[in-house]
């Protein structure tokens, strides 16, 4: 469902599911009119309270975990861009020819990440060979940096650290491409939603309209939270995804020089 258009996902979970719940509620009350008398409310109320609390905890946990992973993936992109900026700016201690090679490597890496690696990640593909090739060239050029002066020796050490950070940040970013909630957890979420809404349907109320409003509202709330969880489940896929803006800014800042 992550690959679905965001409007279709919202229509399904926030509109279609509550509408279906209201329709089923109407049919249930017509088929079993004695439910309105509420003789079973003491037992049903006790059970729905337990089920509702358990499901609320599970749903909140899923939304929070999904949002934390989305935020962490976003932070990694910013850190990756910062490492690139450091590599670019710290070439000032080296001769022009050497500096030009490293700066070109930085820009080539940023371009290859923005395109084609970013579209590949949105399709669920972990990485692109062009980025790996850029890293290999950068490693070769960094290995040939001169160390004729103490300042250059210090800068070589700093550049090596920056390169190590860059490789680490990219590796962690790619880890998020295939991450997501396990299928068994989605099964639990769907089953819990059906159970919670189902118990709300059999709760006895004399007013059919009020009962349908309550059931529809509960289904809509659950649908909204499931919508959020699905939309951000894979940070680099779908309409709601991490943007490569920090890397684009690296190209904007240094690409025209």
JODAJO-V611928 format. One record per residue. N is the residue number from 1. SS is DSSP state (H for helix, E for strand, L for the rest). PHI is phi as a letter, one per 20 degrees, with the letter a starting at -180 (NA if undefined). Layout:
n=N ss=SS phi=PHI
n=N ss=SS phi=PHI
This chain:
n=1 ss=L phi=NA
n=2 ss=L phi=f
n=3 ss=L phi=e
n=4 ss=L phi=f
n=5 ss=L phi=g
n=6 ss=H phi=f
n=7 ss=H phi=f
n=8 ss=H phi=f
n=9 ss=H phi=f
n=10 ss=H phi=f
n=11 ss=H phi=f
n=12 ss=H phi=f
n=13 ss=H phi=e
n=14 ss=H phi=e
n=15 ss=H phi=d
n=16 ss=H phi=f
n=17 ss=H phi=f
n=18 ss=H phi=f
n=19 ss=H phi=f
n=20 ss=H phi=f
n=21 ss=H phi=f
n=22 ss=H phi=f
n=23 ss=H phi=f
n=24 ss=H phi=f
n=25 ss=H phi=f
n=26 ss=H phi=f
n=27 ss=H phi=f
n=28 ss=H phi=f
n=29 ss=H phi=f
n=30 ss=H phi=f
n=31 ss=H phi=f
n=32 ss=L phi=c
n=33 ss=H phi=f
n=34 ss=H phi=f
n=35 ss=H phi=f
n=36 ss=H phi=f
n=37 ss=H phi=f
n=38 ss=L phi=m
n=39 ss=L phi=f
n=40 ss=L phi=e
n=41 ss=H phi=f
n=42 ss=H phi=f
n=43 ss=H phi=f
n=44 ss=H phi=f
n=45 ss=H phi=f
n=46 ss=H phi=f
n=47 ss=H phi=f
n=48 ss=H phi=f
n=49 ss=H phi=f
n=50 ss=H phi=f
n=51 ss=H phi=f
n=52 ss=H phi=f
n=53 ss=H phi=f
n=54 ss=H phi=f
n=55 ss=H phi=f
n=56 ss=H phi=f
n=57 ss=H phi=f
n=58 ss=H phi=f
n=59 ss=H phi=f
n=60 ss=H phi=f
n=61 ss=H phi=f
n=62 ss=H phi=f
n=63 ss=H phi=f
n=64 ss=H phi=f
n=65 ss=H phi=f
n=66 ss=H phi=f
n=67 ss=H phi=f
n=68 ss=H phi=f
n=69 ss=H phi=f
n=70 ss=H phi=f
n=71 ss=H phi=f
n=72 ss=H phi=f
n=73 ss=H phi=f
n=74 ss=H phi=f
n=75 ss=H phi=f
n=76 ss=H phi=f
n=77 ss=H phi=f
n=78 ss=H phi=f
n=79 ss=H phi=f
n=80 ss=H phi=f
n=81 ss=H phi=f
n=82 ss=H phi=f
n=83 ss=H phi=f
n=84 ss=H phi=f
n=85 ss=H phi=f
n=86 ss=H phi=f
n=87 ss=H phi=g
n=88 ss=H phi=f
n=89 ss=H phi=f
n=90 ss=H phi=e
n=91 ss=H phi=e
n=92 ss=H phi=f
n=93 ss=H phi=e
n=94 ss=L phi=d
n=95 ss=L phi=f
n=96 ss=H phi=g
n=97 ss=H phi=f
n=98 ss=H phi=f
n=99 ss=H phi=f
n=100 ss=H phi=f
n=101 ss=H phi=f
n=102 ss=H phi=f
n=103 ss=H phi=f
n=104 ss=H phi=f
n=105 ss=H phi=f
n=106 ss=H phi=f
n=107 ss=H phi=f
n=108 ss=H phi=f
n=109 ss=H phi=f
n=110 ss=H phi=f
n=111 ss=H phi=f
n=112 ss=H phi=f
n=113 ss=H phi=f
n=114 ss=H phi=f
n=115 ss=H phi=b
n=116 ss=H phi=d
n=117 ss=H phi=f
n=118 ss=H phi=f
n=119 ss=H phi=f
n=120 ss=H phi=f
n=121 ss=H phi=f
n=122 ss=H phi=f
n=123 ss=L phi=e
n=124 ss=L phi=n
n=125 ss=L phi=e
n=126 ss=L phi=e
n=127 ss=L phi=n
n=128 ss=L phi=c
n=129 ss=H phi=g
n=130 ss=H phi=f
n=131 ss=H phi=f
n=132 ss=H phi=f
n=133 ss=H phi=f
n=134 ss=H phi=f
n=135 ss=H phi=f
n=136 ss=H phi=f
n=137 ss=H phi=f
n=138 ss=H phi=f
n=139 ss=H phi=f
n=140 ss=H phi=f
n=141 ss=H phi=f
n=142 ss=H phi=f
n=143 ss=H phi=f
n=144 ss=L phi=d
n=145 ss=L phi=f
n=146 ss=L phi=f
n=147 ss=L phi=c
n=148 ss=L phi=f
n=149 ss=L phi=c
n=150 ss=H phi=g
n=151 ss=H phi=f
n=152 ss=H phi=f
n=153 ss=H phi=f
n=154 ss=H phi=f
n=155 ss=H phi=f
n=156 ss=H phi=f
n=157 ss=H phi=f
n=158 ss=H phi=f
n=159 ss=H phi=f
n=160 ss=H phi=f
n=161 ss=H phi=f
n=162 ss=H phi=f
n=163 ss=H phi=f
n=164 ss=H phi=f
n=165 ss=H phi=f
n=166 ss=H phi=f
n=167 ss=H phi=f
n=168 ss=H phi=f
n=169 ss=H phi=f
n=170 ss=H phi=f
n=171 ss=H phi=f
n=172 ss=H phi=f
n=173 ss=H phi=f
n=174 ss=H phi=f
n=175 ss=H phi=f
n=176 ss=L phi=f
n=177 ss=L phi=f
n=178 ss=L phi=d
n=179 ss=L phi=f
n=180 ss=L phi=r
n=181 ss=L phi=f
n=182 ss=L phi=f
n=183 ss=H phi=g
n=184 ss=H phi=f
n=185 ss=H phi=f
n=186 ss=H phi=f
n=187 ss=H phi=f
n=188 ss=H phi=f
n=189 ss=H phi=f
n=190 ss=H phi=f
n=191 ss=H phi=f
n=192 ss=H phi=f
n=193 ss=H phi=f
n=194 ss=H phi=f
n=195 ss=H phi=f
n=196 ss=H phi=f
n=197 ss=H phi=f
n=198 ss=H phi=f
n=199 ss=H phi=f
n=200 ss=H phi=f
n=201 ss=H phi=f
n=202 ss=L phi=e
n=203 ss=L phi=f
n=204 ss=L phi=e
n=205 ss=L phi=c
n=206 ss=L phi=f
n=207 ss=L phi=e
n=208 ss=H phi=f
n=209 ss=H phi=f
n=210 ss=H phi=f
n=211 ss=H phi=f
n=212 ss=H phi=f
n=213 ss=H phi=f
n=214 ss=H phi=f
n=215 ss=H phi=f
n=216 ss=H phi=f
n=217 ss=H phi=f
n=218 ss=H phi=f
n=219 ss=H phi=f
n=220 ss=H phi=f
n=221 ss=H phi=f
n=222 ss=H phi=f
n=223 ss=H phi=f
n=224 ss=H phi=f
n=225 ss=H phi=f
n=226 ss=H phi=f
n=227 ss=H phi=f
n=228 ss=H phi=f
n=229 ss=H phi=f
n=230 ss=H phi=f
n=231 ss=H phi=f
n=232 ss=L phi=d
n=233 ss=L phi=f
n=234 ss=L phi=d
n=235 ss=L phi=g
n=236 ss=L phi=d
n=237 ss=L phi=c
n=238 ss=L phi=n
n=239 ss=L phi=f
n=240 ss=L phi=d
n=241 ss=L phi=b
n=242 ss=L phi=f
n=243 ss=L phi=e
n=244 ss=L phi=e
n=245 ss=H phi=g
n=246 ss=H phi=g
n=247 ss=H phi=f
n=248 ss=H phi=f
n=249 ss=H phi=f
n=250 ss=H phi=f
n=251 ss=H phi=f
n=252 ss=H phi=f
n=253 ss=H phi=f
n=254 ss=H phi=d
n=255 ss=L phi=f
n=256 ss=L phi=e
n=257 ss=L phi=e
